[in-house]
Amino acid sequence: AYDEYKYAPARRVGDFVYISGVIAGPNGAADRGPEAFKTYARRAFKAIEVSLKASGLTFADVAMINTFHVWDGPGFKGTRDEQFAALSAVKDEFMGPPHPAWTAVGTTGLLADDGVVELQVIASAPRKAP
């Protein structure tokens, strides 16, 4: 993605690491219900975890989550509440208290045609004194 679309998976600026959006969706799989979506969401959180670890961070350092939801798209069969509950349950598998700030926004589509949610995080990463 860095060369093709000219963006970094993660970038440090000052005392923060910004992790680019990761799409959770079936990626062509047939099952699009809430339980299957949890599997797709776990895959996205694991990709975010890789970027965090590469920066020397963990989910405990995440200060902000931004999620962009396709509520009525082809990638999810269920209600808005079911989608958000499934994503929230998976988030809780990766992140405990203190919980990060979170903004969830509805949208009409994502780069992946069957994408359901795009997750972006901002992590606190204070530089160590020399």
C-alpha positions in Angstrom: 0.0 0.0 0.0 2.9 2.4 0.7 4.1 2.4 -2.8 0.8 1.9 -4.7 -1.3 4.4 -2.7 1.4 6.4 -1.1 0.5 6.0 2.5 2.2 4.4 5.5 0.5 1.7 7.7 1.7 3.8 10.7 3.5 7.1 11.3 5.0 8.6 14.3 4.6 12.4 14.8 5.9 13.8 18.0 4.5 11.7 20.9 1.8 10.0 18.9 1.7 7.1 16.4 -1.1 7.3 13.9 -2.2 3.9 12.4 -3.9 4.0 9.1 -7.3 2.5 8.7 -7.6 -1.3 8.5 -10.8 -2.7 6.9 -12.8 -5.4 8.6 -15.0 -7.4 6.2 -15.6 -10.8 4.7 -13.1 -10.2 1.9 -15.1 -12.5 -0.4 -16.2 -15.0 2.2 -19.8 -16.1 2.1 -20.8 -15.8 5.8 -21.7 -12.2 6.5 -23.6 -12.6 9.8 -22.6 -11.0 13.2 -20.6 -14.0 14.4 -18.6 -14.3 11.2 -18.0 -10.5 11.3 -16.3 -11.0 14.7 -13.7 -13.1 12.9 -13.2 -10.4 10.3 -12.9 -7.8 13.0 -10.3 -9.9 14.9 -8.3 -10.0 11.7 -8.3 -6.2 11.5 -7.4 -5.8 15.2 -4.5 -8.2 14.7 -3.2 -6.1 11.8 -3.4 -3.0 14.0 -1.5 -4.9 16.7 1.3 -5.6 14.3 1.7 -1.9 13.6 1.5 -1.1 17.3 4.2 -3.7 18.1 6.4 -2.4 15.3 6.3 1.0 17.1 7.1 -0.6 20.5 3.5 -0.1 21.6 0.5 -2.2 22.7 -3.3 -1.7 22.7 -2.9 -0.1 26.2 -1.2 2.9 24.5 -4.2 3.5 22.2 -5.8 6.8 23.1 -8.3 7.1 20.2 -10.2 4.9 17.9 -12.1 6.1 14.8 -14.4 3.6 13.1 -16.1 4.1 9.8 -19.2 1.9 9.4 -21.1 0.8 6.3 -24.4 0.0 8.1 -26.3 -1.3 5.1 -23.7 -2.7 2.8 -23.2 -6.1 1.2 -20.5 -7.2 3.6 -22.8 -7.5 6.7 -26.2 -9.2 7.2 -27.7 -7.8 10.4 -28.7 -4.6 12.1 -26.6 -1.6 13.0 -26.9 -2.5 16.6 -25.7 -6.1 15.9 -22.7 -4.8 13.9 -21.7 -2.3 16.6 -22.1 -4.9 19.4 -20.0 -7.5 17.5 -17.2 -4.9 16.9 -17.4 -3.7 20.5 -17.1 -7.3 21.8 -14.0 -7.9 19.7 -12.5 -4.6 20.7 -12.9 -5.7 24.3 -10.9 -8.8 23.6 -7.9 -6.7 22.6 -8.3 -3.6 24.8 -9.1 -3.3 28.5 -9.5 -0.3 30.8 -8.8 2.5 30.6 -10.8 2.6 27.5 -9.8 4.9 24.6 -11.9 7.6 23.2 -14.0 6.4 20.3 -15.8 8.0 17.4 -18.0 5.9 15.1 -19.1 7.4 11.9 -21.5 5.9 9.3 -20.5 6.0 5.6 -21.8 4.6 2.3 -18.7 2.7 1.3 -15.1 1.7 1.9 -12.2 1.0 -0.5 -13.0 -2.8 -0.2 -16.3 -3.4 -1.9 -17.5 -5.7 0.9 -15.8 -3.8 3.7 -17.9 -3.3 6.8 -15.8 -1.2 9.1 -12.5 0.6 8.7 -10.6 1.0 12.0 -8.1 3.7 12.6 -6.2 4.3 15.9 -4.0 6.9 17.5 -1.6 5.8 20.2 0.3 7.7 22.8 4.0 7.2 22.4 6.0 9.7 24.4 9.6 9.8 23.4 12.1 8.7 26.0 14.5 11.3 27.2 18.1 10.9 25.9 
